[in-house]
Amino acid sequence: MKQIGVGVIGTGWCGGIRAETLAKHALVKSLHLAETRAERLEELKSKLRPASATADYRELLKNRDIEAVYISSTPEATHYPIARDALAAGKHLFLEKPSAMTLAEADELIATAKSKNLKFTIGYSQRFNPKYAYVRKCIRDATIGKPVTALVSRHITRMLGTKISGRSKLSPAAMEATHDLDFVFWCLEPAKPVRVYSQQNFGAMQESSGQPIADQQWLSVTMDSGLSFVVGGGWSLPPGYPNFSTTWIEMIGTEGALMVDDSHRDVVLNTMQKGMQLPMSTMPGERVEHTYAGPMAAETIHFLEAVAFDRPVMVTPEHARMVMEVYIAADISAEKNEPVSLPLKPAKSVRAAA
């Protein structure tokens, strides 16, 4: 069995899950951490006993024992420069979404990975959710016939929305609906998007922050197959329970339909002290004893195995680039209140909000 050295850059919420998952896996020869917050680095050094720990990711990238790197840094604008350096250092790369802030930056990363024959993937964790995998299976094996249309509606609490929107100006389309764009495109392969229309809705987030932050964003996408679908992402639900997340999926075909409730209403805790609670969040960061309620640990192991056993990655960077182009087009559409055709041109001028 081949073991490999792995590094995790950024060990907050997502990076912490990556690091803890890797620390106890048999394929990991050595674990190396990079984290700018001294207290967090000391916490994980004590907990995980990594082979090395540093505040400077460049020091980690110099280590020749490391074959693969997971980048979970924030804010999102740090993804591209760190990913560029990791690929230049010859490391196989797992990168949290978004891969970059511009299409030109994404194209550069893809070209570099190809030229160096490195595995490169983007973190779309919902592909490792069994409910989502089942929807795709029912499309690929024609259980519901030929796809006709789809709807996906995703919402998280304003507690999480404030945290996410506070570190960058990326829209709900870029940070929430992006998961569902990836999912629907994955289901509908090889069809490609050709037109996007989007609108944003403002309310609690703008009132509380004084900034033009949308509560929710709807996207209508037309594919080159003629099929159209709608996805929506929002982050302003009341904070009824920490990390509450709920997604509703409708996938309609010529011979059937699937309705998926991806919330956490299936587990209800009722106590004398706190009353009724929904303790099992579908957000990919809820630790439950030895495991996690969400799919992020499985996603982490998938990339580890892809490198160790030389297997294909689940999410190609080209696919993630297509998702990025669509949510950028959605933001342009929302600003101009008109449909936007794809592909976007010229690539170098197209930029997500920094």
HELIX and SHEET records of a PDB file:
HELIX    1   1 TRP A   13  ALA A   23  1                                  11    
HELIX    2   2 ALA A   38  LEU A   48  1                                  11    
HELIX    3   3 TYR A   57  LEU A   61  1                                   5    
HELIX    4   4 GLU A   76  THR A   78  5                                   3    
HELIX    5   5 HIS A   79  ALA A   88  1                                  10    
HELIX    6   6 LEU A  103  SER A  115  1                                  13    
HELIX    7   7 SER A  125  PHE A  128  5                                   4    
HELIX    8   8 PRO A  130  ARG A  140  1                                  11    
HELIX    9   9 ARG A  158  ARG A  167  1                                  10    
HELIX   10  10 PRO A  172  PRO A  172  1                                   1    
HELIX   11  11 ALA A  173  ALA A  177  3                                   5    
HELIX   12  12 THR A  178  LEU A  188  1                                  11    
HELIX   13  13 ALA A  204  SER A  209  1                                   6    
HELIX   14  14 MET A  296  ALA A  308  1                                  13    
HELIX   15  15 PRO A  317  LYS A  336  1                                  20    
HELIX   16  16 ALA A  347  SER A  349  5                                   3    
SHEET    1   A 6 SER A  52  THR A  54  0                                        
SHEET    2   A 6 VAL A  28  ALA A  34  1                                        
SHEET    3   A 6 ILE A   4  ILE A   9  1                                        
SHEET    4   A 6 ILE A  66  ILE A  71  1                                        
SHEET    5   A 6 HIS A  92  GLU A  96  1                                        
SHEET    6   A 6 PHE A 120  GLY A 123  1                                        
SHEET    1   B 7 ALA A 257  ASP A 262  0                                        
SHEET    2   B 7 SER A 245  GLY A 253 -1                                        
SHEET    3   B 7 PRO A 147  THR A 157 -1                                        
SHEET    4   B 7 SER A 228  LEU A 237  1                                        
SHEET    5   B 7 GLN A 216  MET A 223 -1                                        
SHEET    6   B 7 PRO A 193  ASN A 201 -1                                        
SHEET    7   B 7 VAL A 340  SER A 341 -1                                        
SHEET    1   C 2 LEU A 269  THR A 271  0                                        
SHEET    2   C 2 GLY A 275  GLN A 277 -1                                        
SHEET    1   D 2 ARG A 287  VAL A 288  0                                        
SHEET    2   D 2 THR A 291  TYR A 292 -1                                        
END                                                                             
